[in-house]
């Protein structure tokens, strides 16, 4: 019976050791698993970084670049619009100055140019034409008007009756 009791004890001790070893292995396995998982995650992060799959922080520089581009386009469009307006004003001032100069001479051309926000650069008057050159900002415009109609003829040419009067039948 002594032998059997010793055998039972040794089996019990071996069983406890086996259980401890199993727990230890399981514990090691659990620890190994967590270490393996961390290694796998680190490897996944490395592979994402190497393959360029990480997009963290990529939107901010793109938005900044888009804002700069849109702002630049707005400035260019504004500048072009300003130039177009200045050219239109210069053409209108040149036309008015040429017509005034054709009717009343160079002094009237200068007055008309200034009244339209332009600076008269040049007036050339010959037998039939008056040519003016005006400047508004950076825009320069030329215009020509033909003399030939007197004030009375010009006024009657634009009247509804065409300058004709009816006296009698």
LINDAHU-V507073 format. One record per helix or strand of 2 or more residues. SS is the DSSP state (hx for helix, st for strand). FROM is the first residue (numbers start at 1). LEN is the number of residues. If there is no record, write none. Layout:
BEGIN
SS,FROM,LEN
SS,FROM,LEN
END
This chain:
BEGIN
hx,2,50
hx,58,47
hx,106,10
st,119,7
st,129,8
st,139,8
hx,151,7
END
